Amino acid sequence: MFARIATFQVGDPDQLEQEIDTARGQVEANWESPPEGLETSKELYMLIDRENGTGLGITLFETEADMRRGHEALNAMTPQGGGQRTNVALYEVALHKQRG
């Protein structure tokens, strides 16, 4: 498994809930029929550090080729809301375990 992790700086902390709602709406609207390049994504996480006004977007893919294709697609998109993407890194997931 492979992960693309994007770091974000929140624009206006008072707008954080609106930014989360915007992201949630976009994902829900596109999850069943994702944009080109993201149809092989397996999981998506949005992590928020409210105290520091930062966030992480983690997208998981089964293969490195799928991750690179998804990376290109996501880089072509402009983040919505008042925040901005500050860094992007690509990783191989060495361990992934779920309970249940």
N, CA, C and O atoms as CSV, one atom per row, in Angstrom:
chain,resi,resn,atom,element,x,y,z
A,1,MET,N,N,0.853,-1.164,0.000
A,1,MET,CA,C,0.000,0.000,0.000
A,1,MET,C,C,0.902,1.232,0.000
A,1,MET,O,O,2.031,1.188,0.489
A,2,PHE,N,N,0.388,2.337,-0.557
A,2,PHE,CA,C,1.144,3.575,-0.680
A,2,PHE,C,C,0.271,4.743,-0.246
A,2,PHE,O,O,-0.951,4.706,-0.387
A,3,ALA,N,N,0.915,5.787,0.285
A,3,ALA,CA,C,0.179,6.937,0.825
A,3,ALA,C,C,0.731,8.241,0.277
A,3,ALA,O,O,1.943,8.438,0.190
A,4,ARG,N,N,-0.173,9.113,-0.084
A,4,ARG,CA,C,0.164,10.503,-0.414
A,4,ARG,C,C,-0.317,11.331,0.768
A,4,ARG,O,O,-1.487,11.268,1.144
A,5,ILE,N,N,0.593,12.107,1.351
A,5,ILE,CA,C,0.245,12.912,2.515
A,5,ILE,C,C,0.498,14.379,2.184
A,5,ILE,O,O,1.627,14.791,1.918
A,6,ALA,N,N,-0.578,15.150,2.209
A,6,ALA,CA,C,-0.490,16.588,1.943
A,6,ALA,C,C,-0.686,17.330,3.258
A,6,ALA,O,O,-1.590,17.011,4.030
A,7,THR,N,N,0.164,18.320,3.507
A,7,THR,CA,C,0.069,19.158,4.691
A,7,THR,C,C,-0.587,20.477,4.291
A,7,THR,O,O,-0.281,21.047,3.243
A,8,PHE,N,N,-1.487,20.946,5.139
A,8,PHE,CA,C,-2.203,22.183,4.864
A,8,PHE,C,C,-2.082,23.144,6.034
A,8,PHE,O,O,-2.010,22.734,7.192
A,9,GLN,N,N,-2.062,24.424,5.713
A,9,GLN,CA,C,-2.174,25.471,6.713
A,9,GLN,C,C,-3.563,26.063,6.540
A,9,GLN,O,O,-3.947,26.485,5.449
A,10,VAL,N,N,-4.314,26.086,7.646
A,10,VAL,CA,C,-5.663,26.629,7.606
A,10,VAL,C,C,-5.570,28.139,7.431
A,10,VAL,O,O,-4.722,28.793,8.038
A,11,GLY,N,N,-6.439,28.678,6.607
A,11,GLY,CA,C,-6.456,30.122,6.414
A,11,GLY,C,C,-6.900,30.832,7.677
A,11,GLY,O,O,-6.067,31.181,8.514
A,12,ASP,N,N,-8.161,31.045,7.826
A,12,ASP,CA,C,-8.745,31.716,8.982
A,12,ASP,C,C,-9.265,30.650,9.941
A,12,ASP,O,O,-10.177,29.902,9.588
A,13,PRO,N,N,-8.694,30.565,11.168
A,13,PRO,CA,C,-9.155,29.536,12.108
A,13,PRO,C,C,-10.655,29.582,12.369
A,13,PRO,O,O,-11.264,28.558,12.679
A,14,ASP,N,N,-11.251,30.762,12.244
A,14,ASP,CA,C,-12.690,30.877,12.450
A,14,ASP,C,C,-13.482,30.207,11.329
A,14,ASP,O,O,-14.679,29.957,11.474
A,15,GLN,N,N,-12.821,29.921,10.222
A,15,GLN,CA,C,-13.468,29.292,9.078
A,15,GLN,C,C,-13.201,27.796,9.002
A,15,GLN,O,O,-13.580,27.147,8.027
A,16,LEU,N,N,-12.553,27.245,10.018
A,16,LEU,CA,C,-12.147,25.843,9.985
A,16,LEU,C,C,-13.320,24.899,9.760
A,16,LEU,O,O,-13.233,24.004,8.919
A,17,GLU,N,N,-14.403,25.078,10.487
A,17,GLU,CA,C,-15.558,24.191,10.317
A,17,GLU,C,C,-16.113,24.272,8.902
A,17,GLU,O,O,-16.520,23.260,8.331
A,18,GLN,N,N,-16.127,25.466,8.341
A,18,GLN,CA,C,-16.606,25.626,6.966
A,18,GLN,C,C,-15.681,24.903,5.987
A,18,GLN,O,O,-16.154,24.282,5.035
A,19,GLU,N,N,-14.370,24.977,6.213
A,19,GLU,CA,C,-13.419,24.275,5.347
A,19,GLU,C,C,-13.598,22.762,5.443
A,19,GLU,O,O,-13.527,22.056,4.437
A,20,ILE,N,N,-13.830,22.273,6.658
A,20,ILE,CA,C,-14.069,20.833,6.849
A,20,ILE,C,C,-15.343,20.426,6.129
A,20,ILE,O,O,-15.362,19.405,5.440
A,21,ASP,N,N,-16.407,21.204,6.275
A,21,ASP,CA,C,-17.674,20.900,5.604
A,21,ASP,C,C,-17.519,20.911,4.088
A,21,ASP,O,O,-18.091,20.070,3.395
A,22,THR,N,N,-16.738,21.875,3.569
A,22,THR,CA,C,-16.499,21.952,2.127
A,22,THR,C,C,-15.777,20.701,1.643
A,22,THR,O,O,-16.166,20.101,0.642
A,23,ALA,N,N,-14.717,20.310,2.362
A,23,ALA,CA,C,-13.958,19.110,1.983
A,23,ALA,C,C,-14.840,17.873,2.068
A,23,ALA,O,O,-14.813,17.028,1.173
A,24,ARG,N,N,-15.620,17.759,3.136
A,24,ARG,CA,C,-16.515,16.610,3.313
A,24,ARG,C,C,-17.507,16.528,2.149
A,24,ARG,O,O,-17.751,15.449,1.608
A,25,GLY,N,N,-18.069,17.661,1.773
A,25,GLY,CA,C,-19.033,17.691,0.677
A,25,GLY,C,C,-18.412,17.268,-0.643
A,25,GLY,O,O,-19.029,16.534,-1.415
A,26,GLN,N,N,-17.202,17.724,-0.905
A,26,GLN,CA,C,-16.513,17.352,-2.147
A,26,GLN,C,C,-16.231,15.859,-2.191
A,26,GLN,O,O,-16.450,15.206,-3.212
A,27,VAL,N,N,-15.745,15.326,-1.081
A,27,VAL,CA,C,-15.423,13.894,-1.044
A,27,VAL,C,C,-16.690,13.063,-1.201
A,27,VAL,O,O,-16.716,12.118,-1.989
A,28,GLU,N,N,-17.735,13.403,-0.464
A,28,GLU,CA,C,-18.977,12.642,-0.549
A,28,GLU,C,C,-19.584,12.707,-1.942
A,28,GLU,O,O,-20.142,11.720,-2.423
A,29,ALA,N,N,-19.481,13.855,-2.590
A,29,ALA,CA,C,-20.048,14.006,-3.937
A,29,ALA,C,C,-19.263,13.228,-4.987
A,29,ALA,O,O,-19.819,12.835,-6.012
A,30,ASN,N,N,-17.971,13.003,-4.737
A,30,ASN,CA,C,-17.111,12.390,-5.747
A,30,ASN,C,C,-16.602,11.000,-5.395
A,30,ASN,O,O,-15.879,10.403,-6.192
A,31,TRP,N,N,-16.956,10.462,-4.226
A,31,TRP,CA,C,-16.365,9.192,-3.795
A,31,TRP,C,C,-16.751,8.036,-4.713
A,31,TRP,O,O,-15.894,7.225,-5.063
A,32,GLU,N,N,-18.005,7.942,-5.106
A,32,GLU,CA,C,-18.452,6.836,-5.964
A,32,GLU,C,C,-18.015,7.016,-7.413
A,32,GLU,O,O,-17.851,6.035,-8.139
A,33,SER,N,N,-17.830,8.234,-7.828
A,33,SER,CA,C,-17.389,8.525,-9.191
A,33,SER,C,C,-16.291,9.595,-9.120
A,33,SER,O,O,-16.533,10.763,-9.427
A,34,PRO,N,N,-15.076,9.183,-8.710
A,34,PRO,CA,C,-14.002,10.144,-8.466
A,34,PRO,C,C,-13.449,10.763,-9.750
A,34,PRO,O,O,-13.627,10.217,-10.838
A,35,PRO,N,N,-12.784,11.897,-9.611
A,35,PRO,CA,C,-12.137,12.515,-10.771
A,35,PRO,C,C,-11.089,11.580,-11.371
A,35,PRO,O,O,-10.580,10.687,-10.693
A,36,GLU,N,N,-10.779,11.789,-12.618
A,36,GLU,CA,C,-9.775,10.974,-13.301
A,36,GLU,C,C,-8.463,11.024,-12.538
A,36,GLU,O,O,-8.002,12.093,-12.141
A,37,GLY,N,N,-7.870,9.860,-12.338
A,37,GLY,CA,C,-6.630,9.741,-11.608
A,37,GLY,C,C,-6.833,9.305,-10.170
A,37,GLY,O,O,-5.895,8.844,-9.519
A,38,LEU,N,N,-8.051,9.448,-9.670
A,38,LEU,CA,C,-8.328,9.087,-8.277
A,38,LEU,C,C,-9.255,7.888,-8.142
A,38,LEU,O,O,-9.651,7.534,-7.031
A,39,GLU,N,N,-9.602,7.263,-9.254
A,39,GLU,CA,C,-10.537,6.146,-9.199
A,39,GLU,C,C,-9.955,4.917,-8.501
A,39,GLU,O,O,-10.705,4.017,-8.122
A,40,THR,N,N,-8.643,4.862,-8.325
A,40,THR,CA,C,-8.034,3.719,-7.632
A,40,THR,C,C,-7.697,4.027,-6.170
A,40,THR,O,O,-7.118,3.185,-5.484
A,41,SER,N,N,-8.047,5.208,-5.691
A,41,SER,CA,C,-7.787,5.517,-4.277
A,41,SER,C,C,-8.623,4.584,-3.403
A,41,SER,O,O,-9.765,4.266,-3.736
A,42,LYS,N,N,-8.045,4.151,-2.284
A,42,LYS,CA,C,-8.694,3.174,-1.412
A,42,LYS,C,C,-9.272,3.789,-0.152
A,42,LYS,O,O,-10.376,3.434,0.261
A,43,GLU,N,N,-8.542,4.705,0.463
A,43,GLU,CA,C,-8.982,5.330,1.701
A,43,GLU,C,C,-8.538,6.789,1.694
A,43,GLU,O,O,-7.575,7.166,1.025
A,44,LEU,N,N,-9.266,7.591,2.453
A,44,LEU,CA,C,-8.946,9.007,2.567
A,44,LEU,C,C,-9.143,9.428,4.013
A,44,LEU,O,O,-10.156,9.106,4.635
A,45,TYR,N,N,-8.163,10.151,4.541
A,45,TYR,CA,C,-8.244,10.690,5.902
A,45,TYR,C,C,-7.966,12.183,5.858
A,45,TYR,O,O,-7.105,12.639,5.106
A,46,MET,N,N,-8.690,12.936,6.659
A,46,MET,CA,C,-8.428,14.363,6.846
A,46,MET,C,C,-8.201,14.559,8.343
A,46,MET,O,O,-9.119,14.385,9.145
A,47,LEU,N,N,-6.980,14.920,8.711
A,47,LEU,CA,C,-6.629,15.116,10.108
A,47,LEU,C,C,-6.439,16.613,10.351
A,47,LEU,O,O,-5.812,17.302,9.546
A,48,ILE,N,N,-6.978,17.109,11.454
A,48,ILE,CA,C,-6.927,18.534,11.755
A,48,ILE,C,C,-6.295,18.762,13.125
A,48,ILE,O,O,-6.652,18.102,14.100
A,49,ASP,N,N,-5.360,19.695,13.189
A,49,ASP,CA,C,-4.810,20.173,14.454
A,49,ASP,C,C,-5.392,21.567,14.665
A,49,ASP,O,O,-4.857,22.553,14.158
A,50,ARG,N,N,-6.472,21.642,15.406
A,50,ARG,CA,C,-7.182,22.913,15.597
A,50,ARG,C,C,-6.314,23.946,16.309
A,50,ARG,O,O,-6.388,25.137,16.009
A,51,GLU,N,N,-5.505,23.494,17.238
A,51,GLU,CA,C,-4.689,24.422,18.024
A,51,GLU,C,C,-3.658,25.150,17.160
A,51,GLU,O,O,-3.419,26.344,17.343
A,52,ASN,N,N,-3.050,24.425,16.218
A,52,ASN,CA,C,-2.007,25.016,15.377
A,52,ASN,C,C,-2.491,25.436,13.994
A,52,ASN,O,O,-1.734,26.024,13.221
A,53,GLY,N,N,-3.748,25.137,13.681
A,53,GLY,CA,C,-4.297,25.532,12.390
A,53,GLY,C,C,-3.684,24.791,11.214
A,53,GLY,O,O,-3.534,25.349,10.127
A,54,THR,N,N,-3.329,23.525,11.437
A,54,THR,CA,C,-2.755,22.731,10.360
A,54,THR,C,C,-3.591,21.479,10.132
A,54,THR,O,O,-4.405,21.099,10.973
A,55,GLY,N,N,-3.382,20.852,8.999
A,55,GLY,CA,C,-4.104,19.634,8.682
A,55,GLY,C,C,-3.293,18.739,7.775
A,55,GLY,O,O,-2.335,19.173,7.135
A,56,LEU,N,N,-3.696,17.475,7.731
A,56,LEU,CA,C,-3.094,16.498,6.841
A,56,LEU,C,C,-4.195,15.850,6.019
A,56,LEU,O,O,-5.260,15.522,6.543
A,57,GLY,N,N,-3.941,15.670,4.754
A,57,GLY,CA,C,-4.812,14.892,3.892
A,57,GLY,C,C,-4.054,13.643,3.495
A,57,GLY,O,O,-3.026,13.732,2.822
A,58,ILE,N,N,-4.541,12.480,3.898
A,58,ILE,CA,C,-3.861,11.219,3.603
A,58,ILE,C,C,-4.735,10.410,2.659
A,58,ILE,O,O,-5.887,10.105,2.968
A,59,THR,N,N,-4.179,10.068,1.516
A,59,THR,CA,C,-4.893,9.256,0.532
A,59,THR,C,C,-4.095,7.973,0.324
A,59,THR,O,O,-2.900,8.016,0.034
A,60,LEU,N,N,-4.761,6.838,0.474
A,60,LEU,CA,C,-4.102,5.540,0.332
A,60,LEU,C,C,-4.434,4.899,-1.015
A,60,LEU,O,O,-5.553,4.991,-1.518
A,61,PHE,N,N,-3.416,4.249,-1.574
A,61,PHE,CA,C,-3.534,3.563,-2.860
A,61,PHE,C,C,-2.917,2.174,-2.729
A,61,PHE,O,O,-2.040,1.955,-1.892
A,62,GLU,N,N,-3.369,1.253,-3.542
A,62,GLU,CA,C,-2.872,-0.126,-3.501
A,62,GLU,C,C,-1.472,-0.244,-4.111
A,62,GLU,O,O,-0.638,-0.980,-3.586
A,63,THR,N,N,-1.202,0.466,-5.207
A,63,THR,CA,C,0.088,0.339,-5.892
A,63,THR,C,C,0.779,1.694,-5.997
A,63,THR,O,O,0.150,2.746,-5.891
A,64,GLU,N,N,2.079,1.636,-6.207
A,64,GLU,CA,C,2.850,2.873,-6.379
A,64,GLU,C,C,2.406,3.614,-7.638
A,64,GLU,O,O,2.323,4.842,-7.640
A,65,ALA,N,N,2.119,2.870,-8.710
A,65,ALA,CA,C,1.664,3.504,-9.951
A,65,ALA,C,C,0.344,4.247,-9.724
A,65,ALA,O,O,0.163,5.361,-10.215
A,66,ASP,N,N,-0.574,3.626,-8.978
A,66,ASP,CA,C,-1.845,4.290,-8.667
A,66,ASP,C,C,-1.602,5.551,-7.848
A,66,ASP,O,O,-2.239,6.576,-8.091
A,67,MET,N,N,-0.680,5.490,-6.870
A,67,MET,CA,C,-0.386,6.650,-6.044
A,67,MET,C,C,0.184,7.781,-6.895
A,67,MET,O,O,-0.210,8.935,-6.727
A,68,ARG,N,N,1.084,7.475,-7.787
A,68,ARG,CA,C,1.693,8.516,-8.618
A,68,ARG,C,C,0.655,9.156,-9.538
A,68,ARG,O,O,0.683,10.366,-9.766
A,69,ARG,N,N,-0.242,8.355,-10.055
A,69,ARG,CA,C,-1.317,8.891,-10.898
A,69,ARG,C,C,-2.246,9.776,-10.056
A,69,ARG,O,O,-2.637,10.857,-10.495
A,70,GLY,N,N,-2.596,9.323,-8.862
A,70,GLY,CA,C,-3.420,10.116,-7.962
A,70,GLY,C,C,-2.719,11.390,-7.528
A,70,GLY,O,O,-3.350,12.440,-7.401
A,71,HIS,N,N,-1.419,11.300,-7.302
A,71,HIS,CA,C,-0.613,12.462,-6.921
A,71,HIS,C,C,-0.699,13.542,-8.005
A,71,HIS,O,O,-0.896,14.718,-7.700
A,72,GLU,N,N,-0.553,13.139,-9.260
A,72,GLU,CA,C,-0.661,14.091,-10.368
A,72,GLU,C,C,-2.040,14.742,-10.395
A,72,GLU,O,O,-2.159,15.953,-10.578
A,73,ALA,N,N,-3.077,13.932,-10.212
A,73,ALA,CA,C,-4.448,14.462,-10.238
A,73,ALA,C,C,-4.677,15.440,-9.090
A,73,ALA,O,O,-5.258,16.507,-9.290
A,74,LEU,N,N,-4.225,15.084,-7.896
A,74,LEU,CA,C,-4.427,15.956,-6.740
A,74,LEU,C,C,-3.600,17.231,-6.843
A,74,LEU,O,O,-4.053,18.294,-6.418
A,75,ASN,N,N,-2.397,17.142,-7.399
A,75,ASN,CA,C,-1.572,18.342,-7.577
A,75,ASN,C,C,-2.213,19.321,-8.551
A,75,ASN,O,O,-1.997,20.529,-8.454
A,76,ALA,N,N,-2.992,18.807,-9.481
A,76,ALA,CA,C,-3.646,19.676,-10.461
A,76,ALA,C,C,-4.852,20.404,-9.871
A,76,ALA,O,O,-5.358,21.358,-10.462
A,77,MET,N,N,-5.307,19.953,-8.709
A,77,MET,CA,C,-6.473,20.565,-8.063
A,77,MET,C,C,-6.037,21.693,-7.143
A,77,MET,O,O,-4.964,21.645,-6.542
A,78,THR,N,N,-6.879,22.698,-7.044
A,78,THR,CA,C,-6.638,23.801,-6.117
A,78,THR,C,C,-7.401,23.525,-4.840
A,78,THR,O,O,-8.605,23.273,-4.880
A,79,PRO,N,N,-6.706,23.569,-3.685
A,79,PRO,CA,C,-7.434,23.351,-2.429
A,79,PRO,C,C,-8.566,24.357,-2.275
A,79,PRO,O,O,-8.408,25.533,-2.602
A,80,GLN,N,N,-9.704,23.893,-1.780
A,80,GLN,CA,C,-10.860,24.750,-1.565
A,80,GLN,C,C,-10.762,25.414,-0.203
A,80,GLN,O,O,-10.036,24.945,0.673
A,81,GLY,N,N,-11.488,26.499,-0.026
A,81,GLY,CA,C,-11.503,27.199,1.254
A,81,GLY,C,C,-10.339,28.163,1.349
A,81,GLY,O,O,-9.696,28.472,0.345
A,82,GLY,N,N,-10.067,28.636,2.547
A,82,GLY,CA,C,-9.046,29.651,2.741
A,82,GLY,C,C,-7.669,29.114,3.054
A,82,GLY,O,O,-6.728,29.896,3.190
A,83,GLY,N,N,-7.514,27.800,3.174
A,83,GLY,CA,C,-6.217,27.230,3.496
A,83,GLY,C,C,-5.362,27.026,2.265
A,83,GLY,O,O,-5.807,27.228,1.135
A,84,GLN,N,N,-4.115,26.617,2.508
A,84,GLN,CA,C,-3.237,26.312,1.383
A,84,GLN,C,C,-2.405,25.082,1.676
A,84,GLN,O,O,-2.053,24.801,2.821
A,85,ARG,N,N,-2.100,24.357,0.618
A,85,ARG,CA,C,-1.262,23.163,0.730
A,85,ARG,C,C,0.176,23.648,0.912
A,85,ARG,O,O,0.657,24.472,0.133
A,86,THR,N,N,0.863,23.139,1.938
A,86,THR,CA,C,2.222,23.588,2.216
A,86,THR,C,C,3.281,22.540,1.905
A,86,THR,O,O,4.457,22.873,1.759
A,87,ASN,N,N,2.876,21.278,1.802
A,87,ASN,CA,C,3.839,20.219,1.516
A,87,ASN,C,C,3.087,18.973,1.052
A,87,ASN,O,O,1.939,18.744,1.433
A,88,VAL,N,N,3.750,18.182,0.233
A,88,VAL,CA,C,3.216,16.894,-0.188
A,88,VAL,C,C,4.357,15.886,-0.161
A,88,VAL,O,O,5.457,16.173,-0.634
A,89,ALA,N,N,4.096,14.706,0.390
A,89,ALA,CA,C,5.097,13.645,0.435
A,89,ALA,C,C,4.438,12.326,0.048
A,89,ALA,O,O,3.250,12.116,0.291
A,90,LEU,N,N,5.224,11.447,-0.554
A,90,LEU,CA,C,4.755,10.134,-0.983
A,90,LEU,C,C,5.481,9.068,-0.177
A,90,LEU,O,O,6.699,9.129,-0.004
A,91,TYR,N,N,4.721,8.084,0.320
A,91,TYR,CA,C,5.281,7.060,1.192
A,91,TYR,C,C,4.808,5.675,0.781
A,91,TYR,O,O,3.722,5.507,0.227
A,92,GLU,N,N,5.647,4.691,1.065
A,92,GLU,CA,C,5.192,3.306,1.051
A,92,GLU,C,C,4.696,3.006,2.465
A,92,GLU,O,O,5.368,3.345,3.439
A,93,VAL,N,N,3.547,2.384,2.583
A,93,VAL,CA,C,2.998,2.029,3.892
A,93,VAL,C,C,3.616,0.696,4.300
A,93,VAL,O,O,3.317,-0.346,3.716
A,94,ALA,N,N,4.469,0.743,5.295
A,94,ALA,CA,C,5.183,-0.466,5.731
A,94,ALA,C,C,4.338,-1.310,6.676
A,94,ALA,O,O,4.566,-2.512,6.808
A,95,LEU,N,N,3.356,-0.682,7.340
A,95,LEU,CA,C,2.493,-1.409,8.261
A,95,LEU,C,C,1.125,-0.754,8.254
A,95,LEU,O,O,1.006,0.464,8.385
A,96,HIS,N,N,0.098,-1.569,8.101
A,96,HIS,CA,C,-1.289,-1.079,8.122
A,96,HIS,C,C,-2.108,-2.162,8.804
A,96,HIS,O,O,-2.213,-3.273,8.284
A,97,LYS,N,N,-2.683,-1.864,9.945
A,97,LYS,CA,C,-3.435,-2.854,10.707
A,97,LYS,C,C,-4.715,-2.206,11.202
A,97,LYS,O,O,-4.703,-1.065,11.663
A,98,GLN,N,N,-5.815,-2.931,11.106
A,98,GLN,CA,C,-7.095,-2.450,11.594
A,98,GLN,C,C,-7.671,-3.477,12.559
A,98,GLN,O,O,-7.489,-4.683,12.392
A,99,ARG,N,N,-8.352,-2.987,13.542
A,99,ARG,CA,C,-9.064,-3.881,14.460
A,99,ARG,C,C,-10.441,-4.173,13.862
A,99,ARG,O,O,-10.996,-3.374,13.108
A,100,GLY,N,N,-10.967,-5.329,14.216
A,100,GLY,CA,C,-12.319,-5.629,13.792
A,100,GLY,C,C,-12.363,-6.586,12.741
A,100,GLY,O,O,-13.445,-6.943,12.275
